[in-house]
Amino acid sequence: MDQTNQDSLKAATSRWFWFISTALIVFAARCGEIHLYAGDTPFLDQWRVEAELILVPWLQGQLSWSAFFSPHHEHIHALTRLLTWLEAVVLGRWDPKLQCTINAVIWGGTIGLWSLWLRRFLPIIPALILTLLSVVLAALPYSWENTTWGFQVHFPLALLFITWHIHGSFFEVPHTKKWWASQVAGLLSFFTLGSMWAAPFAVLIILFWIGNFDWRRWVPAATLSILGLALMLYSRGSQPHEGALAQSVTNLPQFLAAWFVQLGWPSSWPAAGALLYSPTIILAWSIWRQKKTSPIDLVVLAICLWAAAQATAFAIARGGAWVGFVSRYGDLLALGVLANAVALWRLIQGLPHCRVRLAALLISWTCVLTAGLQWISTQGHTAYFHQHSALWSLTRSDAVKGYLETKSLEPLSRPDVRKLLYPVPETVAKILDTPGLSKLLPVKLRPNSQREKGDFVSAVAARVREIWRTLIASGIILLILSLFISRRSSKGRAPPLIASNRKTTALPWLAGMTLTALLLLLLWPMPLEFNEDQRWRKILTPEGYVGPMSFRITTPTTYTVDNLTGGASLWPEEFRNTFYGTHIDGPGFIGSAQSSTFVLGSPWIIIPFSGFPTSPGNLISLRIEDHAGNVLAEIPCQEPNPRSIGFWPVNVNEYQGQVARFVYLDGRNDDQGWIAAAPPQPAASKDVAQKLTKAWTLEKTTSAQRSLGYLIPILVLATCLSALRLWLNRQRS
């Protein structure tokens, strides 16, 4: 064999080892999470999407192809249902842990292909560094929901199809077999998650960005984008607007707060997204109107744009209920991190005149990413899941096994079971009563643990999961072998330098972004107040408010009679101490209390309150007295129980000059067994309460205000430097 053939063989062997090793490490890491924390019982959406729509009709001989395409929220999980059905038909299983194991195989294959792409197109050192980052991101447990819930197979399938589609759209010649295959992959992605139409749309945007108007490329991208968007809108419009679909944002500050957080994944620091996506921004500006841009750069930019679109989608669809990271979305946002890492390397390699500045960016980028990954992988929702997963799994399995043994709805009807298993016990019972369904479940759930067809497959998968540490070690050894072989084979070529148009000024773009950021900052009532303690004081204890009060319990009690300061289930503690309430070491207190008196000197007073004053058995009232102590009026609080804090306006115009006090009646010791109020504020009209309510509601969104506060000085500085550079260039010319 001549030297050329030997080198080709070594290169091929190295690439195969590279693919297998990365796929094996990711598969093994996910198997470890499954082995330690996954459960044996299907739960939540699985009972509806998998069992009720697919498995039950199949067992009854009534399964229709249309069942695979039934919308679920804004998604059409056709491929998820198809895989579930094939597992039941071929393997005789509806085993959640087996589902998770198969999902882990797909995860490993997807990351292996991504790493192989890096190895094929990049030199060995950057390929190794970026591959290790890819493996770490895919192996960390922050995405425990996608790892330990078999229903979530649409996530690895979505990543597989959209990376395939984006790669083929730029690397392959239009209308060739490989190009058509990539378009089919884009189409298949629509049947995983509803927002996957953003992949062909990102291809379309990047084509127009570089000035490539070849209709053979942009027409298919536009067609797929329209089709995917139509499918998502149809799915969303055909579903009841409750549950997940009721979590959409309702105003711009709410969206901005959620968007800045999602864009900054995995870091929750203000404006982290601007830093983590800065490689994309710089690379995109560098190739503006450059038709001959390397396909690598186009793929990277399209993936980054797609990831930013996912962050936007999460902010819109879920930002109304939660401003924070959700486990199942982490894998999608992680792909944006990977693409930005590749973009950062391309800038360092492709723009040699900027390497000092880019090195500083690399250090900052790495620090923010590392700190964020450490937190979301060991704290927050991940830590909470790891602490409770065993109890949750036991609760679900005991409920299902209890029903199969007794045929009583009681095990399925407990509140904790409804929350963890499925909220409608009758649906679960009907599914479990279907002839043949219980035989598909894991053997641990069946009465008398009867063995059935397919148990061997589950046993083999369980054994594979048990040796996950050995598999990780094997993967590391294979990766080292691949590196050893790579030393004696082709090491790859660096992509060409970035054909940056340095004569084009960014001044209009920077000025526009600066102006937009300034206008957005005005959405908040205190736009330049970034200290939340100061904002809270201006809302709850403004100038002229009735100063600190004293409260005493007036019924027999074992508690300290004047210990109501801070008695509110609110956070943080400094903020909570503004209130006086009955949440004393919990909601167990029952009794009455009253405050010291204060003088009424304005037409209205606004009373901040919290807890459950209008729940049966509870009451907050304003008792108005003359100076002799005679009761003139008693006005009860009839405002709705607030989620956090409410503002109760009281008309006291006819009682000016008299005194008043708060009277508490706490008659409950359950979750609604506490009430609290803060000292009142004088007001000229009732409208003040509405303004305070709006200001307090916007407090949930001030993370976006802080992000804008970080960004605006940077944008102003960049605008000034760009203007100075433009002026100097004109002076020289």
N, C-alpha and C positions, 0 to 999 in steps of 0.2 A: 504493500500500500504506500503510495507516494505521500510526501509531506502535506500536500494540499488536502488530500482525503483524510489524513489523520487529524489535521486541524479542524476540518468540518465535523468529523465524528466527535472530537472533544468538545467543540462548541455546542453541538446538539445534545451531548450527554450532560454538559454543564447546565444548559437551559432546562432540561428535563428534571435534573436534581433540584434546580432552583424552584421550579413550579411545584414539585412534589413536597419539598421541604417546607415551603411557606404554607401550602395548603394543609399539610399535616399538622403544623404547629397551631394554626388557627382552629382546625377541626378539634384537636386535642384540648385546647384551652376552653373551647365551648363545651366539649364533653365534660370537662371538670366542673364547670358551672352547672350543667345538667345533673351530674352525679350528686353534687352536694346540695342543690337547692330546688330542683324541679320536682313536681308532684306527679302522681299516677292518675289523677282524675281530670277529665276535661272540665273547662269552666268558662263562664260568661259567653262570649260570642260563639264559642264552639258549639254550644247546644242549639243555637239558631242557625248559623251559617253552615256548619258541617253536618250536624245530625238531623235537624228538622227539615232542611231543604234538600239534602243529598242522601244521607245514609238511610233514613227511614223510608223515603220513596223507593230507593233501590231495593231494600229488603222486601218491600211490598210489591215489587215489580211495576212501579208506577213512575220511575225516574224519567224526567224529560230533559232534553238538552237545554231548554230555556232556564232550568233551575241553576245552571252553572253561571248564568249571566244576570242573575237577579241583583239589583243594586243593594249595597250595604253602606249606609251613610253616603259619602261622596265617592265610594269606591265600587268597582265590580271585581270581586275576588274570584274570577273564573279559574285561574291557575291554582289557587289555593284549594278550591273545591275539587278540582280535577285530581290533584295530588292526593287529597284525602280519600277520594273514591278509589283511586288506583291502589292505595295502601290497603284498603278494605278488600278489594277484589283480588289482588294478587297475593297479599300477605295475610289476609284475614284478620287485620288489626285496626282498631281505633284506640291506639295506645299513645298517650301524650308524650311519654319519654322516647318512644320510638320515633314519633314525629319530630321531636326536637333533635334527635340524632341525625335523621335524614336532613333536616334543616342545616345542621352543622356541616354536613358533607357539602351542601350547596354553598355555604359560607366559605368553607375552605377552598373550593374550586374557584369561586369568584375572586377571592384575594390572590390565589395562586396565578390566575390569568392576569390580573392587574400587575402583580410583581413581575411576571414574565414579560409583559409589555415594557416595564421599566428596564428590565435587563436587556431587552432587545434593542432599545433605542438610545440608551444612555451608557456612558462609560462605567466601568465596574464600581468605582468608589461611590459616585452619587447614586448609582442603581442600588448598591448595598444599603446605603444610609436611608434612602427613601423606601426600600423594601422593609427594612427593620421598623421604620415608622408605621408602615402599612400593617405589618403583623401586630405591632403593639396596639394600635388603634382597634384592630379587629378582635384582639384577644382579651382586652380589658373588660371587666364585668359591668361597666356603666350601662351597657345595653342588655341587662339581664332579662328584660321583658321579651326581647326578640330571641334570646337564647333558651329560656325556660318555658316558653309558651309555644306549643306546636302550631298554633293558629297563625303565627307571625311569619310563615314561610314567604309571604309576598315581599318582605323586605329584601332578603338576599336575591330573590328573583328580579326584583325591580332594579337593584344595583347591577346585576349581571346584564340585563337587557339594555339599560340606558348607556352603560359604558361601551357595550358592543355597538350600539347604534351611533353614538357620537364618534367613536374611533373610525368606524367604517365610512361615515359620512364625509370625513376629511381625508382619510388615507387612501380610500379606494376610488378607482375611476368610476364615474357614474355609469349605471346600466350594466356593470359586470356582475358576475355571480356573487362575489363577496359584498359588493355594494348593495345588491338586492337583499342579501341575507341581513345586512345591518338595518335596512329599512323594515324588514319583517320583525327584527328584534325590537325596534321602536314601537311597532304596532302591538306586539305582545306585552310590552311594558304597561299599556293602558289597562290591562286586565290583572294588574297587581295592585297599584295604588292610583288614585284618581289624579294626583298632581304630576304624574309622569309625562303628561303632554308638554311639560316644561323642557324636556330634553330636545325634541325636534325644534321647539321654539328657540332654545339657546343656540342651536346650530344655525337657524335662520338669522338671528341677531348678529352672530359672529361673522357670517358671510357678508352681511350688509356693512358691518363695522370695518372690514378690511377692503370694502369696495368690490367684492366679487359678486357680480350679478348674473352669473351663469345660471340660466333658467333650469338646467338639468340638475342643479344642486338645490336651489332655493324653492322651486315649485314643490318637490316632494316634502321638504321640511315644512313649508307652509301648509300643505294639505294634511300632513300628520298632526300638526299643531291644532288646526281647526277641528279635526276629527276627535282628537283627545280631549280638547276643551269641551266640545259638545257632549261627549260621553260623561264627563265629570259633572257638567251642569245638569244633564238629564238625571244622573244618579242622585245628585243633591236635591233637585227639585221634586223627585218622586218619593222622598223619604219624609216621615213625620219630623217636624222641626222641634224636636225635643231631645233630651239626652246630649249626645256629643254635638249635634247640629245646633243646639241652643247655646253653645259656648263661644259663638263668634263675637268679635269686638263690636262695640257700638259707637265708638268715637275715635277721633284721630289720636289724642294722647294715649288712649288705651292701646291702639295699634302700635304706636311708636315705642311704648314701653316694652311690649312683647317682642317687637321686631329687633330692637337693639340687643335684647337678651339672646334671642335665637341666633342672630347673626354672629354674636360673640362666642358661640359654643366652641370649646367647653368652659370658657371663662365667663364669670358673671361680673367682671370688673366693668365699670363704665367705659363705653366706647371701645371695648376689646375687639369688637367686630371690625372696626376701622383699621386696627392694626393687623389683625389676622387676615383680612382681605386686601391689605395694601399691596402684596405682590401681584395680585390680579389687577388692581387698579393701575399700577405702574406698567405692567406688561401690556395691558390693553391700550394705554396711552402710547406706548412705544411703537405699537404696530398699527396705529390709526392710518387707514387708507393704504396699507402695505399689502398689495395683492399676493406677493410672493413670500408671504410669511410661512415659516416651517409648519407642517401639519401638527407637530408636537405642541406648539404654542396654541394652535387653534383648538385642539382637543382639551388642553388644560383650561383655557379660558371658557370654553363651552361648559365644562364640568363645574367650574367655579360659579358661572352664571346660573346653572341649574341648581346648585346647592343654595345660592342666595335666594332663588325662587322658592325652594322648599322652606327656608327660614321665613320668607314672606307668607307662604301658605299657612304655616303653623301659627304665625302671629295673627292672621286674619281668622282662621277657623277655630282656634283654641284660646286666643289671647283674652277673650272676655271672661274666662273662668280661672286662668292660671297664668301667671307671669313667672316662668321658670323653665327648667329643662325637664323633658319627659323622656323616660328611658328608651322607648321604642323609636323616637326620632333621632337619637344620637348617631345611629349607623349612617343615616342619610347625610347628616351634617358633617360627619367625620370624613366623608368623601370630599367635601369641599375643603377641609383641612389638608388632605393629601394633595389635592390639585394645587392648592396654594403653596404647599411645600415644593412641588415640582416647579411652579412658576417662580418661586424665590431662587431655586437653583439656576433656572434658565436666565434670570436677570444677572446673577453673579457671574455665570459663565458667558452670557451673551452680550453684556454691557461692561467690558473691562474698565472703561473710564469712570465707572460709578462704584467700584468694588469697596472702597472704604465706607461710603455711606450705606451700601447694601449690607456690609458686615455688621454695622450697628443695628440695622433693621433685623438681621438674622438673629442676633443675640436677644433683642427685645421680643421678637416673635417666638423664639424658643422658650423664653422664660414664662411668657403668658400662657403658652400652650401647656407647658409642663405643670404649672401650678393648677391650671384648670382641670387637666386630666387627673391629677392626684386627688383633687377634691371630689369630683363626680364619681370616681372609681372606688373611693374608700369612705365617703361621707354621704350625707343627704339621703336620697331615695335608695341608693345602692345599699348603704348600711342598714336602712330600715327594712328593706326586703330580706337581706341576709339574716336579720334578727328574727323575723316573723315567718319566714317561708315554711319552716317545719310545722308550725302550728296551723298555718293556713292549709297546707297540704293534708294534715291529719283531719282537720275540720271537714274538708271536701270529701275525702275518702270515706270517713265515718258516715257522713250523710248519705252518700250513694249506696254504700254497702248496707246501711241500715234500712233503706227503702227496699232494696232488692231482697232482703231477708224477711221483712215484715209487710211490705206493700202498704205501709202507712205513710201519709204525707208529713207526719210530725217531724221526722229527721230532716226533711227538706225545707221545712217552714220556719225554722228558727231564724231570727233576725241576722245573726252572724253568717248563717249558711246562705241566706238570700243575697247577702252582700258579696260573699266570696265565691259562691257557686253559680247561681242564676237567680234573678229576682222573682221569677214566676215558678213556684214549685210544681204546679200542675203540668207545665210544659216539660219539665225534666221527667216527671213521673210517666207522662204519655210516651216520651221517647224511650225510657227504660223498659216500658211494657211491650215495646215492639218485638215480636218474635225474632230471635237471632241477634238482636242488638247487644245484649249482655255478653254474648260469646266473643264479641270484638274487643271488649274492654280488657284491661290488664287482669291477670289472674287474681291479684290481691283484692279486687273489687267484687269478684263473683261469689255467690253463696257457695259454701263448702269448698271454695278454691278449686273448682273443677277445671281440668286441663282441656284446652281446645286447640284446634288447628291454628298455627301461627305463633304459638307460645315460644317455640324454638327460636324464631327470629327475634323476639323481644329479649330472650335470654342471651343471645349472642350480642345484641346491641348493648345490653347491660354490662356484659363482660368487657366489651370495648371501652365503655365509659369508665369502668373501674381502673383501667390501666392508662388513664390519660397522661399521667406524669411520664410514663415510659414512652408514650407516643411523642410528647413534646421533646424529650431527649433525643429520640430518633430523628425528628425533624431538624433539630439543631445540628446533629452530626451530618445529615445530608446536605445542609446548607454549607457547612464547612468544607465538605467534599467538593461541592460545586465551586466554591471559591478557589480550592486547590487546583481543580481542573482549569479554571478560568485563567490562572497564571500562565498556563502553557497553550492557551487558545486565544482566539480573537478577543480583545478587550473592549470592543465597540468603539464607535466614533462619536465625538461630541457633535451635537447639532450645530448648524451654522450660527454665526453671530446674529443678533437681532438687528434687523434692518430698520433701525429707529430713525424717524424723521425729526431730528433735533431742531430744525428751523421752525417748526410749528409751535406756537405759544399756547400754554394752557391757561392763560389769564382769563378768557371768558368763562371757561368751565369753573375755575376756582372762584371767581367772583360770583357766579351764579349759585354755587354750592354754599358760599358764605352767606349770601343774602337769604337763601332758603332756610339755612340753619337759624339765622337770627329771627326770621318770621315765625318759625316753628317754636322757638323759645317763648314767644309771646302767648302761646296757648295756655300757659300756667299763670295763675293769678299773682304769684310772686316770682317772676321769671329770673331775677338775679339773686334770689335767696337760695343758696345750695345747701345750707346747713339745715337738716331736717328738724333738729331740736328747736331752732329759731322759728321755723315755719309752724311747728306744732304749737309753740307758745303764742304766736300771733293768731292762731285759729282758736285755741282753747282758753288762753288767758291773756286777751288783748288789754291794752291800756284802758283802765276804768272798770275792769271786771270786779265783781265782788270778791274780795281777797280770800285767803285761806279760811276755811270754816271748821267747826268742830261738830262731831256727830256722837251720839250716845245711843246704845241699845236700851230700849225702854221696857222690854219684857224679860222675864227670868232667863238667864243664859249661863253657860259655863265659859263663854268667851269673855275676853276683856271688853268691858262695856264701851270703851272709847277707841277701839281698834278697827275702825272702818276705813282708815286711810289706805288707798291702794287696793281696796277690796273689789277688784274688777279683773276679769280674765282677759286682760289686754297686754300687749307687748309693744315696746320694751318697758322695763320696770320704771324708769324715770317718767315716762309718759303715763303709765298706769297710776302713779302716785298723785296725779292731778285729780283723780276720781275718788269718791267715797262710796263704798258699796258693801254688799253682803257676801261677796265671794271671799270668805275668810277661811283659808286653808281648804278651799273647795266650795261646792255649792250646797253643802249639807246644812247650813244654818237655816233655822226657821224662827221668825220672830219679827218684832217691829223696832224701828229706830227713828230718830228725828234729829234735825240739825239745829245749830244755833240760828238766831234770827239775823236778818239783814234788812236794810231800809230800801224801800222801793222809790226810786227817784227818776224813772223814765217811763214813757208810755208802754213800752214792751220790754220784756226780758227774754233772753235766749238761753235755754238750759241744755248744755251737752249731757247726753245720757247714754247708757249702754245696758246690756243685759236683756231681760225679758219682762219689762214692767207691765205689758198688757197680756201676758199669759195668765190663765185662770189661777187665782190664788196669790198673784203678785200685784203690787200697786206702788207707783210713785205719785205723790200728790204735792201740790203747792198750797200750804195753809197760810192764809193771810189773817193777821191779827192787828188789833189796835194796840196802843202802847200800854194799855192796862191788861193785855193778855186775852181779851175776848176774841173769839174766832169770828171773822167777818165773812170769809169764804174759804172753800176748799176745792181746788181745781185739780182733777186727776189727769195724769198723762194718758192721752188716747192715741199717741203716735204709734205707728207700726214698730214692732221689735226690730232694731237695727242689726245688720250683719256685723257691724263693728261699732260705730258711733252714730248717733242721731242728734238732731238739734231741735228742741221743742220750743216753739215760740208761744209766749203767754202774754195776753193783753191785760196789763195791770194799770191802765191809764186812770181809772176811777179810784185806784187805791194808792196813788202817789202820796208819799209821806208816811204811809203805814209800814209795818214790818211784816216779814214773811219767813217761813222756814220750810224745809223739805220734810216730808213724812214718808217713811218706807214701811211697806208690809211685804214681807217675804214669806209666803206660805208653802213653798215647795223645796224639796231637797234632792231633785233629780237634775238632769242636764240643764233645765231651764230654771233652776232654783237660785238665781241671783239677779240683783238689780244694782245699778250704780248711776251716779250723776256727778257732774263737776260744778263748781261755783258758777252762777249765772252771769250773763253779760248784759249790760243795758243796751237798748236799741231803740231807734226812732220808729221803726216799722217792722212788719213781719217779714219783709223781703230779706232782711239780714240773715235769717235762718236758711233761706234758699242759697244765698251766696256762701255761707259757711258749709252747707252740705256739699255744694259743688266743689269747694276748695278741698274739703276732706276726701271726697271721692277721687279727686285728681292726685291726692297723696299716694295712691297705689301706683301711679304712673310716673312718679318723679325720678325713677331710674333713667328714663329717657331724657328728662331735663338735665340730670347730671352728665349724661353722655354728650348732650349738646354743649354743655358747659366746658367739657374737655375739648371737644372738636373745634369750637368756634375760634379760640386763640390760635390753634394750629392752622386752620383755614385762612385766618386773617394774615398770619405770618407768611404762609405759602403764597397768598395773593400778592402781598407786598414784594416778596422776593421775585415773583414772576414778572410783576410790573417793572421792577428795577432792572431785571435782566433784559426785558424788551426794550427799555429806554437805552441801556448801554449798547445793545446791538444796533439800534438805530443811530446812536452817536458815532459808532465805529464805521457804519456804512455811509 
